[in-house]
């Protein structure tokens, strides 16, 4: 269950997260200029929820590659509608306005696409009482000139790995993180807190005004590194160490196969939420690794 919490007055909106659509997992190989990337995508409804509220996919803006993961909030049709609307709105805005020529413009245009999506989700929610209260988290990554840029709102995560470790690049917009930052709870208490999955920032949320977290610089995409985008359905079931181990053990397989393996593993240990994964790496990164 994902909740949206007002960070100002702490009013809690309890929103049961069940799914709407079960999207088939798919792989997408794409080329940026003369460099080819292996981008694997997999999304699943999990074992508990009857439908899938997550939306994820990849598209291109000129020579740039854009990867998106959205995790809907609101239950049933609402959450699914929110995530699909946000995905479509981000894509529409970037197709019409582009990404700009440098870090500042990329961040500005990504933030503007989130704002555009926020408006679209709010408009649709206001037009249908069954969609009242819907919202969605959103994570967008852009591949340009062998570097990765990103923006996010909510608790979908971006990780960077090199087959020996996995590091979280984004910080969750969560109630728990706010409590931890204020020193009100410990890391141990956070793991069992009743509001562990509450978020304080989302596209379309009526609880808080949207704010967009932007990257401070582009991260080089090297031959020995990979990037993982995912919804909380993955990392709530699998630790970073286990995720890294799964990717390493399947390193010789294509990105889609690895993404499916991650989703299958999350389902095996619980599958309590929808699970979405996008794995990004170079094609020449598909090679044997030393497991000693």
Backbone as CSV, one residue per row, in Angstrom:
resi,resn,N_x,N_y,N_z,CA_x,CA_y,CA_z,C_x,C_y,C_z
1,UNK,0.835,-1.191,0.000,0.000,0.000,0.000,0.874,1.248,0.000
2,UNK,0.693,2.109,-0.995,1.417,3.368,-1.070,0.499,4.490,-0.620
3,UNK,1.029,5.412,0.161,0.246,6.535,0.671,0.924,7.843,0.298
4,UNK,0.131,8.903,0.186,0.673,10.236,-0.015,0.461,11.011,1.274
5,UNK,1.529,11.583,1.813,1.456,12.306,3.065,1.801,13.763,2.827
6,UNK,0.999,14.656,3.376,1.296,16.074,3.287,2.464,16.396,4.201
7,UNK,3.547,16.933,3.642,4.721,17.220,4.455,4.535,18.448,5.323
8,UNK,3.473,19.208,5.063,3.251,20.421,5.852,2.332,20.184,7.036
9,UNK,1.213,19.477,6.805,0.267,19.280,7.902,0.104,17.804,8.242
10,UNK,0.826,16.937,7.522,0.839,15.507,7.791,-0.543,14.874,7.733
11,UNK,-1.383,15.351,6.824,-2.660,14.704,6.580,-2.415,13.483,5.718
12,UNK,-2.915,12.345,6.149,-2.625,11.092,5.455,-3.781,10.703,4.553
13,UNK,-3.478,10.448,3.291,-4.455,9.920,2.349,-4.093,8.467,2.108
14,UNK,-4.904,7.537,2.600,-4.619,6.117,2.435,-5.176,5.676,1.091
15,UNK,-4.277,5.290,0.202,-4.673,4.933,-1.162,-4.225,3.507,-1.438
16,UNK,-5.164,2.608,-1.581,-4.835,1.213,-1.845,-4.327,1.084,-3.267
17,UNK,-3.133,0.525,-3.422,-2.524,0.385,-4.737,-2.832,-0.976,-5.321
18,UNK,-3.843,-1.053,-6.183,-4.043,-2.255,-6.972,-3.842,-1.857,-8.422
19,UNK,-3.642,-2.831,-9.289,-3.247,-2.537,-10.648,-4.409,-2.466,-11.615
20,UNK,-4.140,-1.883,-12.766,-5.161,-1.827,-13.809,-4.791,-2.690,-15.002
21,UNK,-3.578,-2.547,-15.487,-3.154,-3.306,-16.663,-1.915,-4.125,-16.352
22,UNK,-1.840,-5.305,-16.916,-0.638,-6.129,-16.785,0.100,-6.066,-18.110
23,UNK,1.095,-5.192,-18.183,1.830,-5.017,-19.429,2.800,-6.159,-19.631
24,UNK,2.934,-6.624,-20.844,3.896,-7.672,-21.136,5.300,-7.083,-21.095
25,UNK,6.233,-7.862,-20.535,7.611,-7.397,-20.512,8.137,-7.391,-21.937
26,UNK,9.053,-6.468,-22.205,9.566,-6.373,-23.558,10.995,-5.856,-23.534
27,UNK,11.727,-6.131,-24.570,13.097,-5.646,-24.667,13.161,-4.591,-25.759
28,UNK,14.083,-3.674,-25.594,14.263,-2.674,-26.636,15.743,-2.375,-26.786
29,UNK,16.296,-2.681,-27.945,17.662,-2.295,-28.244,17.600,-1.041,-29.096
30,UNK,18.412,-0.061,-28.784,18.336,1.180,-29.537,19.732,1.756,-29.717
31,UNK,19.907,2.610,-30.684,21.222,3.142,-30.993,21.247,4.656,-30.869
32,UNK,22.228,5.165,-30.149,22.447,6.603,-30.069,23.684,6.913,-30.887
33,UNK,23.497,7.567,-32.021,24.582,7.834,-32.955,25.326,6.534,-33.285
34,UNK,26.626,6.436,-32.953,27.354,5.217,-33.309,27.526,4.292,-32.100
35,UNK,26.901,4.601,-30.993,27.002,3.768,-29.789,25.669,3.062,-29.551
36,UNK,25.706,1.753,-29.418,24.492,0.971,-29.239,24.313,0.609,-27.777
37,UNK,23.070,0.764,-27.294,22.748,0.446,-25.908,21.785,-0.735,-25.841
38,UNK,21.978,-1.547,-24.828,21.093,-2.670,-24.532,20.172,-2.212,-23.405
39,UNK,18.896,-1.992,-23.730,17.945,-1.486,-22.746,16.843,-2.527,-22.557
40,UNK,16.828,-3.144,-21.388,15.835,-4.162,-21.081,14.726,-3.610,-20.219
41,UNK,13.484,-3.975,-20.544,12.315,-3.475,-19.827,11.430,-4.635,-19.391
42,UNK,10.979,-4.599,-18.151,10.027,-5.594,-17.682,9.112,-4.973,-16.641
43,UNK,7.814,-5.169,-16.784,6.853,-4.704,-15.784,5.842,-5.811,-15.528
44,UNK,5.413,-5.941,-14.262,4.530,-7.032,-13.874,3.636,-6.574,-12.721
45,UNK,2.449,-7.157,-12.618,1.503,-6.759,-11.586,1.854,-7.301,-10.205
46,UNK,2.805,-8.227,-10.138,3.135,-8.847,-8.863,2.194,-9.991,-8.541
47,UNK,2.271,-10.499,-7.322,1.480,-11.666,-6.924,0.261,-11.317,-6.085
48,UNK,0.184,-10.102,-5.601,-0.909,-9.711,-4.714,-1.966,-8.878,-5.432
49,UNK,-1.520,-7.863,-6.152,-2.448,-6.968,-6.844,-2.965,-7.600,-8.132
50,UNK,-4.257,-7.478,-8.410,-4.836,-8.114,-9.596,-4.475,-7.436,-10.910
51,UNK,-4.047,-6.170,-10.840,-3.737,-5.421,-12.056,-2.463,-4.607,-11.850
52,UNK,-1.991,-3.972,-12.924,-0.728,-3.233,-12.886,-0.956,-1.734,-13.021
53,UNK,-0.517,-0.977,-12.024,-0.629,0.485,-12.068,0.645,1.156,-12.555
54,UNK,1.703,0.394,-12.773,2.956,0.957,-13.273,2.893,1.159,-14.784
55,UNK,3.616,2.162,-15.258,3.810,2.369,-16.695,5.285,2.672,-16.916
56,UNK,5.903,1.988,-17.867,7.307,2.274,-18.165,7.559,2.077,-19.650
57,UNK,8.585,2.733,-20.159,8.891,2.613,-21.574,10.076,3.469,-21.985
58,UNK,10.439,3.365,-23.247,11.584,4.075,-23.809,11.172,4.715,-25.132
59,UNK,11.629,5.937,-25.351,11.400,6.595,-26.639,12.587,7.499,-26.936
60,UNK,12.650,8.031,-28.146,13.760,8.892,-28.528,13.271,10.304,-28.828
61,UNK,14.126,11.267,-28.488,13.922,12.669,-28.840,15.161,13.087,-29.621
62,UNK,15.038,13.123,-30.935,16.213,13.351,-31.759,17.197,12.218,-31.570
63,UNK,18.444,12.552,-31.191,19.469,11.540,-30.936,19.473,11.081,-29.479
64,UNK,18.636,11.671,-28.657,18.592,11.317,-27.237,17.645,10.148,-26.979
65,UNK,18.001,9.317,-26.000,17.168,8.199,-25.577,16.553,8.558,-24.227
66,UNK,15.246,8.389,-24.106,14.542,8.744,-22.874,13.872,7.503,-22.298
67,UNK,14.174,7.207,-21.039,13.584,6.068,-20.328,12.716,6.588,-19.188
68,UNK,11.528,6.004,-19.029,10.574,6.507,-18.033,9.963,5.367,-17.227
69,UNK,9.877,5.556,-15.906,9.158,4.643,-15.026,8.189,5.470,-14.181
70,UNK,6.899,5.100,-14.219,5.877,5.766,-13.408,5.148,4.721,-12.572
71,UNK,4.894,5.047,-11.315,4.196,4.146,-10.397,2.940,4.853,-9.902
72,UNK,1.781,4.436,-10.404,0.527,5.102,-10.091,0.048,4.897,-8.666
73,UNK,-0.636,5.906,-8.150,-1.218,5.872,-6.813,-2.699,6.216,-6.923
74,UNK,-3.532,5.474,-6.227,-4.954,5.801,-6.258,-5.847,4.595,-6.300
75,UNK,-5.284,3.444,-6.656,-6.078,2.226,-6.678,-6.810,2.016,-7.979
76,UNK,-6.867,0.773,-8.414,-7.628,0.340,-9.585,-7.370,1.245,-10.782
77,UNK,-8.465,1.747,-11.400,-8.333,2.543,-12.618,-7.565,3.834,-12.379
78,UNK,-7.679,4.398,-11.178,-7.071,5.696,-10.900,-5.552,5.665,-11.017
79,UNK,-4.908,4.738,-10.335,-3.449,4.678,-10.366,-2.916,4.396,-11.753
80,UNK,-3.541,3.476,-12.451,-3.119,3.146,-13.803,-3.299,4.335,-14.744
81,UNK,-4.430,5.004,-14.607,-4.684,6.181,-15.442,-3.663,7.268,-15.167
82,UNK,-3.323,7.469,-13.911,-2.352,8.495,-13.540,-0.983,8.207,-14.148
83,UNK,-0.516,6.962,-14.031,0.819,6.634,-14.547,0.860,6.709,-16.075
84,UNK,-0.189,6.220,-16.732,-0.228,6.289,-18.201,-0.314,7.736,-18.676
85,UNK,-1.116,8.536,-17.983,-1.258,9.949,-18.355,0.062,10.685,-18.205
86,UNK,0.756,10.443,-17.091,2.036,11.111,-16.849,3.072,10.700,-17.893
87,UNK,3.144,9.413,-18.188,4.085,8.935,-19.203,3.805,9.626,-20.536
88,UNK,2.538,9.620,-20.941,2.165,10.232,-22.215,2.432,11.722,-22.246
89,UNK,2.203,12.403,-21.119,2.392,13.849,-21.059,3.872,14.215,-21.117
90,UNK,4.707,13.470,-20.416,6.150,13.710,-20.468,6.652,13.525,-21.894
91,UNK,6.226,12.467,-22.527,6.631,12.186,-23.907,6.147,13.295,-24.843
92,UNK,4.889,13.694,-24.692,4.332,14.745,-25.545,5.096,16.054,-25.389
93,UNK,5.370,16.430,-24.160,6.070,17.705,-23.930,7.465,17.684,-24.543
94,UNK,8.207,16.610,-24.320,9.576,16.543,-24.824,9.609,16.440,-26.343
95,UNK,8.642,15.756,-26.929,8.571,15.683,-28.394,8.299,17.059,-28.994
96,UNK,7.515,17.863,-28.307,7.163,19.191,-28.816,8.210,20.251,-28.510
97,UNK,8.968,20.082,-27.422,9.872,21.137,-26.974,11.343,20.739,-26.940
98,UNK,11.624,19.465,-27.072,13.003,19.020,-27.044,13.595,19.042,-25.640
99,UNK,14.896,18.747,-25.561,15.581,18.671,-24.273,16.612,19.775,-24.065
100,UNK,16.882,20.554,-25.095,17.870,21.616,-24.942,19.273,21.138,-25.253
101,UNK,20.253,22.016,-24.973,21.620,21.750,-25.423,22.630,21.482,-24.310
102,UNK,22.243,21.560,-23.066,23.189,21.327,-21.973,22.467,20.949,-20.697
103,UNK,23.231,20.771,-19.622,22.668,20.324,-18.352,21.531,21.212,-17.872
104,UNK,21.754,22.521,-17.890,20.730,23.445,-17.389,19.435,23.316,-18.181
105,UNK,19.553,23.279,-19.516,18.356,23.185,-20.352,17.697,21.817,-20.235
106,UNK,18.491,20.767,-20.106,17.916,19.431,-19.913,17.099,19.402,-18.631
107,UNK,17.668,19.918,-17.548,16.940,19.949,-16.279,15.681,20.804,-16.372
108,UNK,15.792,21.925,-17.047,14.630,22.814,-17.192,13.510,22.132,-17.973
109,UNK,13.857,21.474,-19.057,12.839,20.826,-19.880,12.258,19.580,-19.221
110,UNK,13.068,18.841,-18.492,12.531,17.706,-17.753,11.563,18.184,-16.671
111,UNK,11.948,19.245,-15.951,11.071,19.796,-14.918,9.770,20.301,-15.527
112,UNK,9.871,20.951,-16.696,8.678,21.458,-17.377,7.774,20.317,-17.828
113,UNK,8.373,19.197,-18.244,7.564,18.047,-18.675,6.819,17.443,-17.485
114,UNK,7.433,17.456,-16.309,6.766,16.982,-15.096,5.596,17.903,-14.746
115,UNK,5.823,19.207,-14.852,4.765,20.181,-14.563,3.600,20.010,-15.524
116,UNK,3.917,19.777,-16.795,2.895,19.541,-17.810,2.108,18.280,-17.465
117,UNK,2.812,17.230,-17.045,2.156,15.981,-16.652,1.283,16.180,-15.414
118,UNK,1.774,16.966,-14.482,1.023,17.251,-13.257,-0.314,17.912,-13.592
119,UNK,-0.267,18.847,-14.510,-1.488,19.537,-14.938,-2.457,18.570,-15.599
120,UNK,-1.950,17.705,-16.478,-2.787,16.735,-17.180,-3.459,15.766,-16.209
121,UNK,-2.691,15.254,-15.243,-3.245,14.299,-14.280,-4.321,14.971,-13.430
122,UNK,-4.075,16.193,-13.003,-5.051,16.924,-12.187,-6.345,17.191,-12.971
123,UNK,-6.197,17.548,-14.239,-7.369,17.835,-15.073,-8.237,16.590,-15.237
124,UNK,-7.602,15.459,-15.504,-8.353,14.215,-15.688,-8.999,13.776,-14.378
125,UNK,-8.279,13.921,-13.273,-8.821,13.543,-11.964,-10.044,14.390,-11.617
126,UNK,-10.005,15.670,-11.991,-11.110,16.579,-11.684,-12.345,16.293,-12.538
127,UNK,-12.151,15.614,-13.667,-13.251,15.361,-14.593,-14.022,14.084,-14.305
128,UNK,-13.504,13.256,-13.388,-14.120,11.955,-13.115,-13.987,11.636,-11.628
129,UNK,-15.117,11.494,-10.957,-15.103,11.229,-9.519,-14.412,9.910,-9.178
130,UNK,-14.418,8.958,-10.113,-13.768,7.674,-9.863,-12.245,7.788,-9.860
131,UNK,-11.741,8.888,-10.408,-10.296,9.090,-10.481,-9.807,10.103,-9.451
132,UNK,-10.692,10.550,-8.591,-10.331,11.538,-7.580,-9.210,11.022,-6.690
133,UNK,-8.187,11.850,-6.479,-7.084,11.481,-5.612,-5.963,10.725,-6.294
134,UNK,-6.084,10.497,-7.604,-5.026,9.742,-8.276,-3.768,10.590,-8.422
135,UNK,-2.634,9.925,-8.449,-1.338,10.580,-8.614,-0.353,9.536,-9.096
136,UNK,0.881,9.945,-9.327,1.882,8.976,-9.769,3.285,9.489,-9.478
137,UNK,4.165,8.585,-9.124,5.574,8.919,-9.059,6.112,8.891,-10.488
138,UNK,7.292,9.459,-10.699,7.852,9.472,-12.051,9.373,9.610,-11.989
139,UNK,10.049,8.792,-12.764,11.503,8.850,-12.909,11.824,8.854,-14.391
140,UNK,12.597,9.841,-14.828,12.982,9.949,-16.234,14.503,9.999,-16.334
141,UNK,15.065,9.180,-17.200,16.504,9.196,-17.467,16.726,9.491,-18.944
142,UNK,17.708,10.331,-19.222,18.038,10.719,-20.593,19.466,10.299,-20.911
143,UNK,19.636,9.599,-22.025,20.963,9.209,-22.484,21.366,10.140,-23.621
144,UNK,22.460,10.867,-23.407,22.961,11.776,-24.439,24.493,11.769,-24.436
145,UNK,25.073,11.555,-25.595,26.528,11.620,-25.748,27.267,10.831,-24.663
146,UNK,26.824,9.609,-24.440,27.478,8.708,-23.484,27.387,9.181,-22.040
147,UNK,26.407,10.012,-21.732,26.152,10.434,-20.359,24.677,10.270,-20.050
148,UNK,24.371,10.088,-18.768,22.982,9.914,-18.335,22.571,11.069,-17.429
149,UNK,21.409,11.644,-17.727,20.814,12.718,-16.937,19.460,12.221,-16.426
150,UNK,18.993,12.769,-15.308,17.731,12.270,-14.778,16.977,13.325,-13.981
151,UNK,15.689,13.056,-13.788,14.837,13.856,-12.907,13.800,12.917,-12.326
152,UNK,13.309,13.229,-11.120,12.307,12.343,-10.529,11.458,13.055,-9.491
153,UNK,10.290,12.461,-9.232,9.385,12.892,-8.171,8.786,11.623,-7.589
154,UNK,8.931,11.419,-6.283,8.391,10.221,-5.668,9.474,9.247,-5.246
155,UNK,9.165,7.954,-5.313,10.100,6.959,-4.787,10.548,5.898,-5.791
156,UNK,10.340,6.116,-7.089,11.005,5.258,-8.066,12.496,5.571,-7.985
157,UNK,13.328,4.573,-8.151,14.761,4.765,-7.932,15.612,4.563,-9.180
158,UNK,16.736,5.269,-9.187,17.780,5.077,-10.185,19.032,4.616,-9.454
159,UNK,19.601,3.493,-9.910,20.830,2.962,-9.354,21.917,2.968,-10.419
160,UNK,23.171,3.040,-9.982,24.316,2.858,-10.861,25.140,1.700,-10.324
161,UNK,25.571,0.793,-11.201,26.346,-0.360,-10.766,27.512,-0.637,-11.685
162,UNK,28.481,-1.374,-11.169,29.637,-1.763,-11.981,29.945,-3.242,-11.831
163,UNK,28.926,-4.030,-11.480,29.023,-5.476,-11.316,29.812,-5.892,-10.073
164,UNK,30.222,-4.907,-9.257,30.811,-5.218,-7.959,30.017,-4.543,-6.847
165,UNK,29.292,-3.492,-7.211,28.465,-2.789,-6.231,27.316,-2.085,-6.943
166,UNK,26.316,-1.713,-6.154,25.146,-1.009,-6.678,24.861,0.175,-5.765
167,UNK,24.831,1.375,-6.319,24.642,2.579,-5.523,23.387,3.324,-5.963
168,UNK,22.593,3.761,-5.002,21.385,4.511,-5.292,21.741,5.952,-5.638
169,UNK,21.280,6.435,-6.792,21.584,7.792,-7.238,20.504,8.788,-6.831
170,UNK,19.274,8.340,-6.727,18.169,9.213,-6.352,17.861,9.067,-4.866
171,UNK,17.189,10.056,-4.318,16.744,10.008,-2.930,15.217,9.973,-2.911
172,UNK,14.649,9.013,-2.217,13.194,8.861,-2.183,12.517,10.086,-1.561
173,UNK,11.451,10.543,-2.207,10.604,11.586,-1.621,9.609,10.891,-0.697
174,UNK,10.086,10.447,0.444,9.258,9.650,1.340,9.152,10.281,2.718
175,UNK,8.085,9.938,3.397,7.870,10.397,4.763,8.970,9.871,5.683
176,UNK,9.393,8.627,5.444,10.442,8.017,6.257,11.754,8.782,6.111
177,UNK,12.116,9.143,4.887,13.350,9.900,4.681,13.314,11.243,5.394
178,UNK,12.117,11.845,5.419,11.967,13.114,6.118,12.193,12.926,7.621
179,UNK,11.649,11.843,8.179,11.838,11.557,9.604,13.307,11.244,9.915
180,UNK,13.945,10.509,9.011,15.355,10.182,9.202,16.222,11.439,9.149
181,UNK,15.924,12.324,8.206,16.690,13.559,8.072,16.545,14.448,9.302
182,UNK,15.367,14.403,9.923,15.116,15.210,11.118,15.596,14.528,12.395
183,UNK,16.109,13.300,12.250,16.611,12.575,13.406,15.535,12.044,14.336
184,UNK,14.308,11.919,13.823,13.191,11.485,14.664,13.107,9.964,14.809
185,UNK,13.694,9.243,13.860,13.722,7.779,13.936,15.089,7.276,13.490
186,UNK,15.377,6.021,13.803,16.622,5.396,13.375,16.390,4.582,12.114
187,UNK,17.479,4.153,11.474,17.379,3.308,10.287,16.638,2.012,10.614
188,UNK,16.901,1.475,11.780,16.240,0.243,12.192,14.742,0.455,12.360
189,UNK,14.353,1.582,12.959,12.937,1.881,13.158,12.246,2.129,11.821
190,UNK,12.986,2.690,10.882,12.410,3.007,9.575,11.936,1.761,8.842
191,UNK,12.661,0.643,9.023,12.328,-0.586,8.311,10.977,-1.158,8.728
192,UNK,10.507,-0.817,9.930,9.239,-1.369,10.415,8.185,-0.290,10.665
193,UNK,8.470,0.911,10.230,7.537,2.022,10.464,6.245,1.811,9.667
194,UNK,5.074,2.076,10.286,3.792,1.864,9.580,3.620,2.742,8.348
195,UNK,4.351,3.857,8.281,4.263,4.736,7.108,5.514,4.628,6.244
196,UNK,6.119,3.447,6.255,7.357,3.225,5.518,7.210,3.507,4.030
197,UNK,6.036,3.284,3.479,5.852,3.445,2.038,5.103,4.727,1.676
198,UNK,4.946,5.617,2.645,4.264,6.892,2.376,5.197,7.831,1.614
199,UNK,4.662,8.528,0.614,5.451,9.482,-0.161,4.939,10.901,0.064
200,UNK,5.805,11.877,-0.152,5.443,13.275,0.085,5.524,14.107,-1.195
201,UNK,5.719,13.441,-2.318,5.845,14.167,-3.575,5.419,13.271,-4.729
202,UNK,4.494,13.744,-5.561,4.028,12.945,-6.700,3.339,13.844,-7.709
203,UNK,3.349,13.428,-8.951,2.631,14.138,-10.008,1.129,13.967,-9.785
204,UNK,0.400,15.069,-9.724,-1.050,15.027,-9.548,-1.511,15.025,-8.108
205,UNK,-0.601,14.981,-7.145,-0.979,14.919,-5.735,-1.624,16.212,-5.259
206,UNK,-2.716,16.069,-4.511,-3.381,17.225,-3.921,-2.808,17.551,-2.546
207,UNK,-1.996,16.643,-2.016,-1.447,16.829,-0.671,-0.313,17.839,-0.642
208,UNK,0.474,17.869,-1.709,1.638,18.753,-1.763,1.818,19.308,-3.170
209,UNK,2.454,20.463,-3.249,2.800,21.021,-4.551,3.971,20.229,-5.122
210,UNK,3.891,19.899,-6.404,4.928,19.109,-7.044,6.273,19.830,-7.024
211,UNK,7.326,19.101,-6.696,8.686,19.603,-6.910,9.484,18.513,-7.602
212,UNK,10.366,18.926,-8.472,11.114,17.996,-9.310,12.572,17.966,-8.868
213,UNK,13.062,16.772,-8.584,14.465,16.577,-8.228,15.284,16.414,-9.507
214,UNK,16.265,17.272,-9.704,17.083,17.237,-10.919,18.507,16.810,-10.607
215,UNK,19.188,16.253,-11.594,20.574,15.839,-11.402,21.499,17.056,-11.429
216,UNK,22.635,16.939,-10.764,23.594,18.038,-10.686,24.586,18.003,-11.839
217,UNK,24.702,16.860,-12.471,25.580,16.731,-13.633,25.237,15.447,-14.384
218,UNK,25.809,15.310,-15.567,25.618,14.088,-16.318,26.569,13.015,-15.811
219,UNK,26.097,11.770,-15.755,26.923,10.657,-15.287,27.424,9.866,-16.491
220,UNK,28.735,9.734,-16.644,29.280,8.995,-17.804,28.791,7.547,-17.832
221,UNK,28.451,7.071,-19.019,28.057,5.676,-19.215,29.282,4.945,-19.752
222,UNK,29.921,4.177,-18.900,31.155,3.498,-19.265,30.886,2.034,-19.612
223,UNK,31.885,1.413,-20.224,31.711,0.027,-20.664,31.469,-0.937,-19.510
224,UNK,31.978,-0.619,-18.327,31.863,-1.540,-17.202,30.796,-1.110,-16.201
225,UNK,29.872,-0.240,-16.622,28.815,0.200,-15.712,27.438,-0.069,-16.309
226,UNK,26.437,-0.035,-15.448,25.058,-0.143,-15.906,24.191,0.736,-15.007
227,UNK,22.972,1.012,-15.459,22.023,1.806,-14.686,20.714,1.030,-14.571
228,UNK,20.121,1.103,-13.403,18.874,0.395,-13.135,17.821,1.373,-12.662
229,UNK,16.691,1.420,-13.365,15.536,2.211,-12.957,14.463,1.240,-12.481
230,UNK,13.775,1.568,-11.380,12.764,0.639,-10.901,11.733,1.312,-10.008
231,UNK,10.568,0.677,-9.908,9.545,1.106,-8.961,9.823,0.428,-7.628
232,UNK,9.113,0.835,-6.589,9.392,0.297,-5.254,9.031,-1.174,-5.123
233,UNK,8.284,-1.710,-6.061,7.958,-3.126,-6.025,9.185,-4.012,-6.125
234,UNK,10.285,-3.487,-6.686,11.520,-4.258,-6.766,12.323,-4.144,-5.476
235,UNK,12.668,-2.900,-5.092,13.586,-2.759,-3.960,12.948,-3.012,-2.604
236,UNK,11.613,-3.049,-2.535,10.970,-3.425,-1.282,11.083,-4.932,-1.041
237,UNK,11.307,-5.692,-2.111,11.427,-7.141,-1.996,12.881,-7.606,-2.005
238,UNK,13.735,-6.911,-2.745,15.127,-7.328,-2.898,16.076,-6.246,-2.401
239,UNK,17.063,-6.630,-1.623,18.073,-5.684,-1.152,18.988,-5.283,-2.311
240,UNK,19.725,-4.198,-2.132,20.666,-3.764,-3.168,21.702,-4.840,-3.464
241,UNK,22.159,-5.530,-2.420,23.149,-6.591,-2.606,22.585,-7.727,-3.449
242,UNK,21.321,-8.071,-3.189,20.718,-9.169,-3.948,20.467,-8.754,-5.394
243,UNK,20.022,-7.526,-5.602,19.813,-7.022,-6.965,21.128,-7.076,-7.737
244,UNK,22.193,-6.586,-7.095,23.512,-6.581,-7.731,23.974,-7.996,-8.060
245,UNK,23.720,-8.930,-7.153,24.126,-10.318,-7.354,23.396,-10.941,-8.539
246,UNK,22.093,-10.654,-8.648,21.302,-11.194,-9.754,21.804,-10.664,-11.090
247,UNK,22.088,-9.369,-11.145,22.578,-8.764,-12.380,23.937,-9.343,-12.752
248,UNK,24.795,-9.500,-11.768,26.137,-10.040,-12.024,26.074,-11.476,-12.527
249,UNK,25.222,-12.295,-11.919,25.122,-13.700,-12.304,24.525,-13.879,-13.695
250,UNK,23.794,-12.877,-14.166,23.157,-12.963,-15.484,23.781,-11.991,-16.477
251,UNK,24.995,-11.549,-16.190,25.634,-10.495,-16.976,25.817,-10.834,-18.446
252,UNK,25.922,-12.115,-18.789,26.133,-12.489,-20.188,24.839,-12.504,-20.999
253,UNK,23.710,-12.328,-20.307,22.413,-12.323,-20.986,22.050,-10.908,-21.425
254,UNK,21.047,-10.788,-22.280,20.609,-9.472,-22.730,19.840,-8.759,-21.616
255,UNK,19.697,-7.448,-21.765,19.060,-6.634,-20.734,17.643,-7.039,-20.409
256,UNK,16.898,-7.465,-21.417,15.523,-7.865,-21.170,15.461,-9.108,-20.292
257,UNK,16.365,-10.062,-20.534,16.407,-11.280,-19.729,16.761,-10.972,-18.278
258,UNK,17.700,-10.040,-18.090,18.085,-9.661,-16.731,16.930,-8.956,-16.032
259,UNK,16.225,-8.076,-16.752,15.084,-7.370,-16.169,14.005,-8.356,-15.735
260,UNK,13.739,-9.352,-16.587,12.753,-10.381,-16.252,13.182,-11.171,-15.024
261,UNK,14.480,-11.479,-14.947,14.986,-12.239,-13.808,14.805,-11.454,-12.514
262,UNK,15.032,-10.160,-12.547,14.842,-9.320,-11.366,13.376,-9.335,-10.929
263,UNK,12.476,-9.188,-11.889,11.048,-9.201,-11.581,10.626,-10.559,-11.029
264,UNK,11.090,-11.628,-11.648,10.771,-12.975,-11.174,11.270,-13.195,-9.744
265,UNK,12.448,-12.693,-9.449,13.016,-12.847,-8.111,12.202,-12.080,-7.083
266,UNK,11.756,-10.865,-7.441,10.932,-10.076,-6.531,9.593,-10.764,-6.276
267,UNK,9.037,-11.360,-7.311,7.783,-12.101,-7.155,7.973,-13.345,-6.292
268,UNK,9.115,-13.965,-6.438,9.380,-15.209,-5.711,9.417,-14.990,-4.207
269,UNK,9.933,-13.842,-3.773,10.059,-13.584,-2.334,8.858,-12.834,-1.761
270,UNK,7.932,-12.431,-2.611,6.769,-11.718,-2.096,5.829,-11.214,-3.177
271,UNK,6.332,-10.374,-4.059,5.498,-9.814,-5.120,4.319,-9.032,-4.585
272,UNK,4.564,-8.256,-3.526,3.475,-7.545,-2.855,3.026,-6.274,-3.560
273,UNK,3.708,-5.902,-4.618,3.333,-4.687,-5.344,3.656,-4.886,-6.821
274,UNK,3.208,-3.966,-7.654,3.606,-3.966,-9.058,5.120,-3.764,-9.123
275,UNK,5.744,-4.352,-10.120,7.200,-4.300,-10.239,7.573,-3.854,-11.644
276,UNK,8.383,-2.801,-11.748,8.865,-2.338,-13.048,10.364,-2.117,-13.014
277,UNK,11.032,-2.535,-14.086,12.487,-2.464,-14.170,12.908,-2.021,-15.567
278,UNK,13.864,-1.096,-15.631,14.542,-0.767,-16.883,16.036,-0.848,-16.611
279,UNK,16.731,-1.688,-17.367,18.178,-1.847,-17.229,18.860,-1.242,-18.449
280,UNK,19.853,-0.389,-18.211,20.539,0.330,-19.285,22.027,-0.005,-19.243
281,UNK,22.575,-0.436,-20.368,24.016,-0.679,-20.476,24.410,-0.714,-21.946
282,UNK,25.689,-0.716,-22.188,26.180,-0.801,-23.561,26.044,-2.230,-24.081
283,UNK,25.882,-2.368,-25.375,25.802,-3.702,-25.968,27.082,-4.490,-25.711
284,UNK,28.254,-3.819,-25.764,29.507,-4.539,-25.563,29.754,-4.849,-24.093
285,UNK,28.757,-4.545,-23.241,28.839,-4.911,-21.833,28.339,-6.331,-21.608
286,UNK,27.792,-6.961,-22.644,27.325,-8.346,-22.532,28.518,-9.266,-22.752
287,UNK,29.160,-9.613,-21.656,30.381,-10.407,-21.723,30.574,-11.136,-20.403
288,UNK,31.419,-12.160,-20.389,31.646,-12.907,-19.154,32.317,-12.043,-18.095
289,UNK,32.015,-12.312,-16.818,32.653,-11.612,-15.715,33.301,-12.617,-14.782
290,UNK,34.307,-12.167,-14.084,35.014,-13.003,-13.130,34.222,-13.042,-11.824
291,UNK,33.709,-14.204,-11.467,32.864,-14.323,-10.291,33.639,-14.768,-9.058
292,UNK,34.955,-14.777,-9.117,35.741,-15.228,-7.971,35.653,-14.219,-6.832
